Amino acid sequence: MDEPLTRDVFLGGRLSIWQPRAGYRAATDPVLLAASVGARPGDSVLELGCGAGVALLALGQRLPGLALSGVERQDDYAQLARRNAQENGLDARIVTADLTDLPADLRVTFDHVMANPPYYRPSSPAARDAGRAAALREETPLADWIGCGLRRLKSGGTLTLIHLAERLPAILAALDGPAGSIAVRPVASRVGRPAGRVIVQARKGARGVFRLLAPLTMHAGAEHLEDRDDASDAARALLRDAQALDWI
């Protein structure tokens, strides 16, 4: 990657990630995604659209002993993900490919699949940076992301997504039938604010009831009053202390 990079820390310094200074830059959402996957040592995990590897490597940092794979269509970002895995001492297979045309070695099944699909619809204005635009603006339909994830899952495996709350109806429609035991955790910036994000987890082939869980609130207090860290205890546990999200 020719553009300048920054090295940013996640999980309270447990993870250091090279990212483009001007391109797509991971923030909290990939870390929340990683915290939401309830894997066990020995499980296999595939991330669709892994970017520079933040979610995949955060999961590997929290849960050693996983077989980690990531697919990323932008080769510059895939190369960064490989570098980040190596420099953090984590073993991860990163493949440059489009999720709609996976190579044969990824057309196998996994215990868990996770994804942070692009948030913005195709009609939204494109970012100036091509890498950022490709990461943030939907080109492959959301239903195709979900369909690919379900095909790559073992029976009983989990698909975990983080997305905009407004896309929840589309996510549930795509899951209806192939997956069940769906749980949704809304993510709100503050108490009393509408949820801007949702974390959704479903189990392939399951028939359990749908659960809408209490929201995860990211900041303490009703509003930001001072220029200081006001992360909630729950957010701090996930983002800095490498704790797992509670699905109860």
C-alpha positions as CSV (number, residue, x, y, z in Angstrom):
1,M,0.0,0.0,0.0
2,D,1.6,3.3,-1.2
3,E,-0.4,5.7,1.0
4,P,0.8,6.6,4.5
5,L,-0.1,4.2,7.3
6,T,-0.8,4.6,11.0
7,R,-0.4,2.0,13.6
8,D,-3.3,2.0,16.0
9,V,-4.0,0.1,19.2
10,F,-7.1,-1.9,20.0
11,L,-8.2,-3.9,23.1
12,G,-6.3,-1.7,25.5
13,G,-3.0,-2.1,23.6
14,R,-3.3,-5.9,23.2
15,L,-3.6,-5.5,19.4
16,S,-1.6,-3.1,17.1
17,I,-3.0,-2.6,13.6
18,W,-1.5,-0.9,10.6
19,Q,-4.2,1.1,8.7
20,P,-4.2,3.6,5.9
21,R,-4.2,7.2,7.1
22,A,-6.7,8.3,4.5
23,G,-8.6,5.1,3.6
24,Y,-11.0,3.0,5.5
25,R,-10.1,3.0,9.2
26,A,-11.6,0.6,11.6
27,A,-13.1,2.0,14.8
28,T,-15.3,0.3,17.4
29,D,-17.6,-1.8,15.2
30,P,-15.1,-4.5,14.2
31,V,-14.1,-4.9,17.9
32,L,-17.8,-5.2,18.9
33,L,-18.2,-7.8,16.2
34,A,-15.3,-9.8,17.4
35,A,-16.6,-9.6,21.0
36,S,-19.9,-11.1,19.8
37,V,-18.6,-14.4,18.5
38,G,-18.8,-17.2,21.0
39,A,-16.2,-19.5,19.6
40,R,-14.2,-22.1,21.5
41,P,-10.6,-23.2,21.1
42,G,-10.3,-25.4,18.0
43,D,-13.3,-23.8,16.2
44,S,-12.9,-22.4,12.7
45,V,-13.9,-18.8,11.9
46,L,-14.4,-17.0,8.6
47,E,-14.7,-13.3,8.3
48,L,-16.2,-11.9,5.1
49,G,-14.7,-8.6,4.1
50,C,-12.0,-8.6,6.8
51,G,-10.3,-5.3,5.7
52,A,-7.0,-4.8,7.6
53,G,-8.0,-7.6,10.0
54,V,-9.2,-5.8,13.1
55,A,-12.2,-8.0,13.9
56,L,-10.6,-11.3,12.9
57,L,-7.4,-10.5,14.9
58,A,-9.3,-9.1,17.9
59,L,-11.2,-12.4,18.1
60,G,-7.9,-14.3,17.8
61,Q,-6.4,-12.2,20.6
62,R,-9.4,-12.8,22.9
63,L,-9.7,-16.6,22.1
64,P,-6.4,-18.3,21.3
65,G,-6.5,-21.6,19.4
66,L,-9.0,-20.7,16.7
67,A,-8.5,-21.5,13.0
68,L,-8.9,-18.0,11.5
69,S,-9.7,-17.2,7.9
70,G,-10.5,-13.9,6.3
71,V,-11.5,-12.9,2.8
72,E,-11.0,-9.4,1.5
73,R,-11.5,-8.2,-2.1
74,Q,-9.2,-5.2,-1.9
75,D,-5.7,-6.6,-2.1
76,D,-4.0,-3.7,-0.4
77,Y,-6.1,-4.3,2.7
78,A,-5.6,-8.0,2.5
79,Q,-1.9,-7.5,2.5
80,L,-2.2,-5.3,5.6
81,A,-4.3,-8.0,7.3
82,R,-1.5,-10.5,6.6
83,R,1.1,-8.1,8.0
84,N,-1.0,-7.3,11.0
85,A,-1.6,-11.0,11.8
86,Q,2.2,-11.7,11.6
87,E,3.2,-8.7,13.7
88,N,0.7,-9.6,16.4
89,G,1.8,-13.2,16.5
90,L,-1.5,-14.6,15.2
91,D,-2.0,-17.3,12.6
92,A,-4.6,-16.2,10.1
93,R,-5.2,-17.2,6.5
94,I,-6.1,-14.1,4.5
95,V,-7.4,-14.6,1.0
96,T,-7.8,-11.9,-1.6
97,A,-11.2,-12.6,-3.3
98,D,-14.7,-11.4,-3.7
99,L,-17.2,-13.1,-1.5
100,T,-19.4,-13.8,-4.5
101,D,-16.6,-15.8,-6.1
102,L,-14.7,-17.6,-3.4
103,P,-11.7,-19.8,-4.3
104,A,-12.1,-23.6,-3.8
105,D,-10.1,-23.6,-0.5
106,L,-12.7,-21.3,1.1
107,R,-15.7,-23.2,-0.2
108,V,-15.7,-25.3,2.9
109,T,-17.7,-25.0,6.1
110,F,-16.8,-23.2,9.3
111,D,-18.1,-23.2,12.9
112,H,-18.6,-19.4,12.8
113,V,-18.9,-16.7,10.1
114,M,-18.8,-13.0,10.9
115,A,-19.1,-9.8,8.8
116,N,-19.4,-6.1,9.0
117,P,-20.9,-5.4,5.6
118,P,-20.8,-1.9,4.0
119,Y,-23.3,0.4,5.7
120,Y,-24.2,2.8,2.9
121,R,-26.5,2.0,0.0
122,P,-25.3,2.2,-3.6
123,S,-27.0,5.5,-4.2
124,S,-25.0,7.2,-1.4
125,P,-22.2,9.6,-2.4
126,A,-18.8,7.8,-2.7
127,A,-15.9,8.7,-0.5
128,R,-13.0,10.4,-2.2
129,D,-10.6,7.6,-1.3
130,A,-11.3,4.5,-3.4
131,G,-10.5,2.0,-0.6
132,R,-12.8,3.8,1.8
133,A,-15.6,4.0,-0.8
134,A,-15.3,0.3,-1.5
135,A,-15.4,-0.6,2.2
136,L,-18.3,1.7,3.1
137,R,-20.7,1.7,0.1
138,E,-22.7,-1.4,-0.6
139,E,-22.0,-2.9,-4.0
140,T,-22.7,-6.6,-3.3
141,P,-26.3,-6.7,-1.9
142,L,-26.7,-7.3,1.8
143,A,-28.7,-10.4,1.2
144,D,-25.7,-11.9,-0.8
145,W,-23.4,-11.3,2.2
146,I,-25.8,-13.2,4.4
147,G,-26.4,-15.9,1.8
148,C,-22.7,-16.4,1.4
149,G,-22.2,-16.6,5.2
150,L,-24.9,-19.2,5.6
151,R,-23.5,-21.4,2.8
152,R,-20.1,-21.4,4.5
153,L,-21.5,-22.4,7.9
154,K,-21.7,-25.9,9.3
155,S,-25.2,-27.0,10.5
156,G,-25.6,-25.4,13.9
157,G,-22.9,-22.8,13.3
158,T,-23.4,-19.1,14.0
159,L,-23.5,-16.1,11.7
160,T,-22.8,-12.8,13.4
161,L,-23.2,-9.4,11.8
162,I,-23.0,-5.8,12.8
163,H,-24.9,-3.3,10.8
164,L,-27.1,-0.1,10.8
165,A,-30.3,-0.5,12.8
166,E,-32.3,0.6,9.8
167,R,-31.2,-2.5,7.9
168,L,-32.5,-4.9,10.5
169,P,-35.6,-5.8,8.5
170,A,-33.5,-6.7,5.5
171,I,-31.2,-8.8,7.7
172,L,-34.1,-10.7,9.3
173,A,-35.7,-11.3,5.9
174,A,-32.5,-12.9,4.5
175,L,-32.1,-15.1,7.6
176,D,-35.7,-16.3,7.6
177,G,-35.8,-20.0,6.8
178,P,-32.1,-21.0,6.6
179,A,-31.4,-19.8,10.2
180,G,-33.1,-19.4,13.5
181,S,-32.4,-18.8,17.2
182,I,-31.8,-15.2,16.1
183,A,-30.7,-12.7,18.8
184,V,-30.5,-9.0,18.2
185,R,-28.5,-6.7,20.5
186,P,-29.2,-3.0,19.7
187,V,-26.3,-0.6,20.1
188,A,-27.1,2.9,21.3
189,S,-24.7,5.8,21.8
190,R,-26.3,6.9,25.1
191,V,-29.2,6.0,27.4
192,G,-32.4,7.3,25.9
193,R,-31.0,7.5,22.4
194,P,-32.3,5.3,19.5
195,A,-30.0,2.4,18.5
196,G,-27.8,3.3,15.6
197,R,-26.4,-0.2,15.2
198,V,-27.5,-3.8,15.7
199,I,-25.5,-6.9,16.4
200,V,-27.3,-9.9,15.0
201,Q,-26.5,-13.5,15.6
202,A,-28.3,-16.5,14.1
203,R,-27.7,-20.3,14.1
204,K,-27.9,-22.2,10.8
205,G,-30.7,-24.7,10.8
206,A,-31.9,-23.8,14.3
207,R,-35.5,-23.2,15.1
208,G,-35.2,-21.3,18.4
209,V,-37.3,-18.3,19.2
210,F,-36.3,-14.8,18.2
211,R,-34.8,-12.6,21.0
212,L,-34.6,-8.9,21.1
213,L,-32.1,-8.1,23.9
214,A,-31.5,-5.1,26.0
215,P,-29.4,-2.4,24.3
216,L,-25.6,-2.1,24.7
217,T,-25.0,1.6,25.6
218,M,-21.6,2.9,24.5
219,H,-21.3,6.0,26.6
220,A,-22.2,7.0,30.2
221,G,-24.6,9.9,30.8
222,A,-27.3,11.4,28.7
223,E,-24.9,13.7,26.8
224,H,-21.2,14.5,26.3
225,L,-20.3,17.2,28.7
226,E,-16.5,17.3,28.9
227,D,-13.6,16.5,26.6
228,R,-12.8,13.2,28.4
229,D,-13.4,9.5,28.0
230,D,-17.0,8.7,29.0
231,A,-17.2,5.1,27.8
232,S,-19.7,3.0,29.7
233,D,-18.5,0.2,31.8
234,A,-20.0,-2.3,29.4
235,A,-18.3,-0.7,26.4
236,R,-15.0,-0.5,28.2
237,A,-15.1,-4.2,29.0
238,L,-15.6,-5.1,25.3
239,L,-13.3,-2.5,23.6
240,R,-10.4,-2.4,26.1
241,D,-10.5,-5.4,28.3
242,A,-11.2,-8.0,25.5
243,Q,-14.3,-9.3,27.2
244,A,-17.0,-11.2,25.4
245,L,-20.5,-9.8,24.6
246,D,-23.2,-11.3,26.8
247,W,-26.0,-12.8,24.7
248,I,-28.3,-13.3,27.6
